[in-house]
Amino acid sequence: MARPRLVSDDAILDATRQVLAELGPTKLTLAAVGARVGLAPPTLMQRFGSKRGLLLASAARSPLMVLHGVEEADGRNTSPLATLRDFALTAVAHIKHREELGNGLGFVQLDVADPEFRQHALAQSAAIVDSCTRLYRAAQEAGELRPDTDVPALARHTLVCFNGALQVWAVNGWGSLTEFLTEQLDLMISPYLVRQ
């Protein structure tokens, strides 16, 4: 009979994200992740097969984390646009230093070069765009957003704005990340707002 797992896969994948932020994908080791959760590297090998398997599992979880984050933000807000801002800011609230984003950008190399990682990156992008589309349509119905807004285009633009803001801030470090991202989102959405 197999022994029960004392450390869940979710806890391991949370630790993986923390180590990725600190070290990036190249320097991440099974030992570093294992040390965070009290597991030996061979145990992680049994569960995920390899470092690549662990990173793929982390990437596969990203679209679900987007949907969960939007759902939580939705529960805290009554306005669809407030939900969108809340989700975006909550998603980056843990990032305090530009180096953390730089290490995360190292993962983009895997997304571009490796078809398996790219599949998960595309699913994460789709989850963001689909969630933004839903929230923008709800904002139109609530009278927050102009009825003539091209919602699919604005949703894609939001993904570009979000990812672009992260990269620009990683290089320039203008103010806090949450302040910078708020400014960029507000500038992007402003032309589409219904003026009271």
N, C-alpha and C positions, 0 to 999 in steps of 0.2 A: 504494500500500500504506500502510495506517495505521501511524503510529508507535506503538510499544508504550507503555503507560501506566506511567510510573515511580512514580506514587503511586496506590495502590489506593483503591477506593471506601471500603473499611473504614477506611483511614487518614484519609480525608477526613471520614468520619462520626464517627470518634473525636475528631477536632479540632473538629467541629461541637458535640459534646456538651461539650467543654471550654469553648468560647466561649459556649455557652448558659449554662453554670454561672456564668461570669464576667459576662456582659452581659444575659442573658435574650433571649427571641425578638424583642422589639421592636428592641433595639439591635444585635443580631447583624447583621453584614454579610458579603457574600461576600469582601470584601477582608480582613476579620479572620480568617475561616476559611482563606482562601488563604495568608495570611501564615504560618499555623501549619505548613502543609505544603509551602510553596514553590511555590504555583501562583497564577497570575494570575486575577482574577475572571472574565474571559471563558472561561477553561478550565473553571471550575466551572459557568458558564452552559451550556457545551456539554454537560457531563455531566448536569446536573440540571435545566436549563431556566430556573431562577429561584431566588431565595431560598426561596420557598414550596416548590419542588420539592426543594430540599436539606433543608428541615425535614421534609417528608413522608417522604423517604427515611430520615431519622434516626428518625422515629416508627415507620416500618414495620419497622425493625430491632429495636425494643424487645422484642417477644415472643420473638424468637430469642435475644436476650441473656439473658432470664429463663431460658429452657430451658438455655442453655449454662452459666449461673451455677449452676443447680441441679445440673447434671451434674458440674461441677467440684467443688462442695461434697460431692456424693455420693461422689466419689472420695477425699475427705480424711477421711471419717467412716465409722464402722461403725453408729452409732445414727441412725435416721431423724430423731429430734428434734434431735440435734446437727447433722445436715445442714441442717435447716430454719433453725436459728439461724445457722449458718455462712453460708448463702446470704443471709439477711437482712442480716447484719452486713457481709459482703463487698460487697453491693450499695451500701452507703452509706459504705464505708471511705474513699473519696476525698474525702468532704465534710468540710471542716474549719471552714467559716464559715457562719453562719446566712444571710448574703447569697446564698450559692450556692444554698441551698434556695429562698430567696425568688425568685431569678431562674428557677429551675426551675418554681416554681408559676405563673409567668407563662405557661408552656406549657399549663397547665390551662385557661386562657381559650380557647385554640385548640381544645382537646379538647371543650369544651362548645359553642362557637359554630360550629365548622366540621365538617360531617359526615365529611369525609375524615380529618381528624385524630382525630375521635371513634372512627371504625372501628378505627384503630390502638391507641387507648387501651383500647378494649374488648377487643381481642385481647391486649394486655399484661395486663390484669386477669384475663382467662380463663387465660392461661399461669400466672399466680401462683396462682390458685385451684385449677387442675388439679394443679399441682405440689404444693401444700399438701395436697390431697386424697390424692394418692398417698403422700406422706410420712406423713400421719396414719394411713392404713390400714396402712402398713408398721409404724408405731409400735404400733398395736393388735396386730398379729401378733407383734411382738417383745416384747409384754408391758409396753411403756412407757406406753401410753395405755389408759384404761378401755374395756372392750368395749362399754359402753352409750353411748359418746361419739357425738354426732351429727356425724359427720365432715364432711359438706357444709356444715353451718352453721358449724362451727369453721373450716373453710377460708375461707369468706367473711368471718368475723369477723377472721381473720388479715390479710386484705387491708385491712379497715377499720382494724385496729390499726396496721398498718405505715404506711399513708398518713396516718392521724391523728397518729401519733407524729412523723412528719416535719414536718407542719404545725405542731404544737404546739411542737416544738423550734425551728423556724424563728422563731417569735415569742418564745418564752421563753428558749431557750438554756440549759436546765437541764443542767449538766455537759457531758460530751462526748456526741455523738450516739449513738455505739455503746453507751455506758453507759445512756443513756436508753432506747434501743430495746430493749436486753437486758432492762431492768427491765419494760418494758411487755409484751414477749412472755412473760416468765416469769410475770407476774401473770395474763395471759390463759390460759396453758396449765396453770398449777398445779392448778386444780380438776379437771382431767381426767386427771391423772397417777395411775398405779397406785402405791399406797403400799406400800413394802416393809417 
